[in-house]
Amino acid sequence: EAPASVPGEVVYDLGFNPVDNGFSFENYGDDIPATNLTETEMRRMFGDQVCARVDGDTCTLTPPASQWMEEINSAMAGGHCEGMAVLSLMMYTEQISPADFGGSVASELDINDEALQREIAYWWATQTVDPTVASVIKGTPMEILDLVQQMEANGETYSIGIYKEDGSGGHAITPFGVEDKGDGLYAILVYDN
């Protein structure tokens, strides 16, 4: 049997380092002039069915698609935490290249890059549709702790959503490790954007 961990010991580490692999800018809402979803991201997410008309690379959204996009963009006024939590992890796991946005790691990227803003918005929006909605795992703190420690073994990574008891007022963070705090207590180490 493996020896028990000691207080202060990191018992699980994905290798994600918030200083390098997190963004150098804070979570933002409508406090900065940012571009969120456009017709391009809508088409990427849902295909040509969201277009009433396609003229070359130009998609004119259907009225329902346009309304949905505006609702989602309005919802981002309160923050882009989910997009930042997910995208930073996808860059770390090499599913998306930071080089596409001008850097070798997430921390080198510039918030003023419209392509990056739109990518963050895209990944924020994924929390509202399948397959993400169908993949949400709810659990006790100990169940979530176990899941975080199994990320690499399961070949999956997660963002963690924390909410008020009534389900409102949420925030998304990126788990990357677990630390033994002593007396049977453990802390999930996170990148908090």
Backbone torsions as a table, in degrees:
resi	resn	phi	psi	omega
1	GLU	NA	138.8	-179.6
2	ALA	-67.3	143.2	178.4
3	PRO	-64.5	147.5	179.0
4	ALA	-66.5	152.5	178.0
5	SER	-75.4	163.3	178.7
6	VAL	-112.9	153.0	-179.7
7	PRO	-52.8	134.1	-179.6
8	GLY	94.1	-13.6	-179.3
9	GLU	-79.4	134.3	174.1
10	VAL	-82.3	114.5	-175.1
11	VAL	-93.2	-12.1	174.1
12	TYR	-149.5	134.8	179.1
13	ASP	-145.3	114.9	178.0
14	LEU	-69.0	-24.3	-177.9
15	GLY	101.9	-8.9	177.0
16	PHE	-67.0	127.4	178.9
17	ASN	-114.5	114.0	-176.4
18	PRO	-54.6	-32.7	-179.0
19	VAL	-64.5	-41.4	-179.7
20	ASP	-92.9	-44.9	-170.8
21	ASN	-90.8	-11.9	173.0
22	GLY	-89.8	167.5	177.6
23	PHE	-78.5	150.3	-178.5
24	SER	-81.4	-7.8	178.6
25	PHE	-109.6	155.4	-179.1
26	GLU	-80.6	160.6	170.9
27	ASN	-48.6	139.3	-177.7
28	TYR	-132.9	155.0	174.8
29	GLY	-122.1	-126.1	177.6
30	ASP	-91.2	14.2	178.6
31	ASP	-75.5	-14.3	174.1
32	ILE	-126.2	152.7	177.0
33	PRO	-75.4	105.0	-176.7
34	ALA	-127.5	151.3	174.1
35	THR	-94.7	131.7	177.4
36	ASN	-103.8	-134.2	179.9
37	LEU	-66.7	142.3	172.0
38	THR	-125.7	-179.4	177.4
39	GLU	-55.7	-34.1	-178.8
40	THR	-61.8	-47.1	-179.8
41	GLU	-68.9	-35.7	178.1
42	MET	-61.2	-44.0	-180.0
43	ARG	-67.5	-38.1	177.4
44	ARG	-63.0	-39.6	-176.2
45	MET	-77.0	-40.8	-170.1
46	PHE	-118.1	-8.9	-177.9
47	GLY	86.1	-175.4	-175.6
48	ASP	-66.2	-13.2	-179.7
49	GLN	-60.4	-20.0	178.7
50	VAL	-82.8	-7.2	-177.8
51	CYS	-95.0	126.9	171.5
52	ALA	-75.2	-32.4	-179.4
53	ARG	-148.5	140.0	174.8
54	VAL	-119.3	124.2	178.7
55	ASP	-128.5	98.5	-174.5
56	GLY	67.2	-123.0	177.5
57	ASP	-92.2	0.7	-176.0
58	THR	-92.5	123.9	178.0
59	CYS	-108.9	123.6	172.0
60	THR	-96.6	114.7	-174.5
61	LEU	-65.1	149.1	171.2
62	THR	-67.9	157.1	177.9
63	PRO	-55.4	-44.6	177.9
64	PRO	-62.6	-39.4	179.4
65	ALA	-65.5	-41.4	179.1
66	SER	-63.6	-41.8	179.0
67	GLN	-64.6	-44.1	179.4
68	TRP	-61.0	-45.8	-179.9
69	MET	-59.4	-43.7	179.8
70	GLU	-64.4	-40.0	178.5
71	GLU	-63.3	-45.1	180.0
72	ILE	-65.2	-44.8	179.0
73	ASN	-61.5	-38.5	177.3
74	SER	-64.8	-38.2	-179.9
75	ALA	-64.2	-26.1	179.9
76	MET	-76.3	-6.8	178.9
77	ALA	-58.5	-28.4	-179.9
78	GLY	-83.7	-7.9	178.4
79	GLY	145.2	159.5	-177.6
80	HIS	-116.7	26.8	-171.8
81	CYS	-55.4	-44.0	-178.7
82	GLU	-62.2	-44.2	179.1
83	GLY	-61.8	-41.1	179.9
84	MET	-69.8	-40.7	-179.9
85	ALA	-63.4	-46.2	-177.3
86	VAL	-71.5	-48.7	-175.4
87	LEU	-64.8	-40.0	178.8
88	SER	-60.8	-40.0	179.2
89	LEU	-70.3	-38.2	178.7
90	MET	-66.9	-33.7	175.6
91	MET	-69.9	-41.0	179.1
92	TYR	-62.0	-40.1	-177.9
93	THR	-87.6	9.3	175.3
94	GLU	62.6	27.8	173.2
95	GLN	-83.0	-25.6	175.3
96	ILE	-134.5	138.1	-176.3
97	SER	-92.4	124.5	174.2
98	PRO	-59.5	-25.1	-180.0
99	ALA	-61.4	-27.5	177.5
100	ASP	-64.0	-16.6	-177.4
101	PHE	-120.6	12.8	170.9
102	GLY	96.7	19.8	178.6
103	GLY	-151.1	171.4	179.0
104	SER	-94.4	-20.8	175.6
105	VAL	-141.5	162.2	-176.1
106	ALA	-55.6	-37.0	-176.0
107	SER	-65.5	-16.3	-179.7
108	GLU	-89.0	-3.9	-174.0
109	LEU	-85.1	152.6	-174.6
110	ASP	-104.1	124.6	179.4
111	ILE	-59.2	-24.1	-178.5
112	ASN	-79.4	-0.2	177.4
113	ASP	-80.2	114.0	-177.2
114	GLU	-60.7	-37.0	179.0
115	ALA	-62.0	-39.7	178.0
116	LEU	-67.5	-43.3	177.9
117	GLN	-57.2	-44.2	-178.6
118	ARG	-68.2	-34.4	178.1
119	GLU	-68.3	-42.0	176.4
120	ILE	-61.3	-43.2	179.1
121	ALA	-62.9	-40.2	178.7
122	TYR	-58.1	-49.2	-177.2
123	TRP	-71.9	-27.7	172.1
124	TRP	-62.2	-46.3	-175.9
125	ALA	-64.7	-25.5	-177.8
126	THR	-62.5	-21.8	-179.9
127	GLN	-69.4	-11.9	-176.3
128	THR	-99.0	-4.2	-175.8
129	VAL	-135.0	164.5	172.9
130	ASP	-73.8	150.9	9.5
131	PRO	-84.2	-6.1	-177.2
132	THR	-61.8	-47.7	-177.8
133	VAL	-57.4	-42.1	-178.8
134	ALA	-72.9	-14.9	-176.2
135	SER	-99.7	1.4	-178.6
136	VAL	-63.3	133.5	178.0
137	ILE	-114.4	121.9	175.8
138	LYS	-106.8	141.6	-179.0
139	GLY	-165.8	173.5	175.3
140	THR	-71.2	163.5	176.4
141	PRO	-54.1	-39.1	-179.7
142	MET	-68.8	-36.3	177.9
143	GLU	-66.4	-40.3	178.3
144	ILE	-67.5	-40.6	176.5
145	LEU	-56.6	-46.3	179.0
146	ASP	-61.9	-42.6	179.1
147	LEU	-61.1	-44.6	-179.5
148	VAL	-60.2	-42.3	-178.7
149	GLN	-69.5	-16.7	-178.9
150	GLN	-100.9	5.7	-174.2
151	MET	-52.0	-55.5	-177.3
152	GLU	-65.2	-42.6	-179.4
153	ALA	-60.8	-36.5	-179.6
154	ASN	-86.0	-6.5	-178.3
155	GLY	66.8	26.7	-178.7
156	GLU	-131.2	153.2	171.2
157	THR	-126.3	161.5	-175.0
158	TYR	-137.9	154.0	161.2
159	SER	-102.4	155.8	178.3
160	ILE	-112.3	128.5	174.5
161	GLY	-101.1	130.8	176.3
162	ILE	-118.8	136.5	-173.1
163	TYR	-136.2	160.2	170.8
164	LYS	-66.9	161.8	-175.9
165	GLU	-57.6	-32.3	-179.0
166	ASP	-83.3	4.4	176.5
167	GLY	89.3	-2.4	179.7
168	SER	-95.6	177.6	171.4
169	GLY	56.1	57.3	-176.7
170	GLY	-92.4	167.2	175.9
171	HIS	-149.6	144.1	179.8
172	ALA	-114.2	136.5	-178.8
173	ILE	-133.8	165.7	-175.7
174	THR	-111.6	111.4	177.6
175	PRO	-78.8	140.5	178.2
176	PHE	-140.5	-1.9	-179.9
177	GLY	-169.3	173.4	178.1
178	VAL	-136.5	133.4	179.6
179	GLU	-120.3	135.8	174.7
180	ASP	-74.7	120.5	179.9
181	LYS	-99.3	-0.2	-179.1
182	GLY	90.4	160.5	178.8
183	ASP	54.1	35.1	178.1
184	GLY	76.4	8.1	179.5
185	LEU	-100.9	143.0	179.2
186	TYR	-131.6	149.2	176.2
187	ALA	-114.9	134.3	171.7
188	ILE	-84.8	122.7	178.7
189	LEU	-82.5	131.0	-175.3
190	VAL	-134.0	155.0	165.1
191	TYR	-93.2	114.5	178.4
192	ASP	-103.3	105.7	-177.5
193	ASN	-67.9	NA	NA
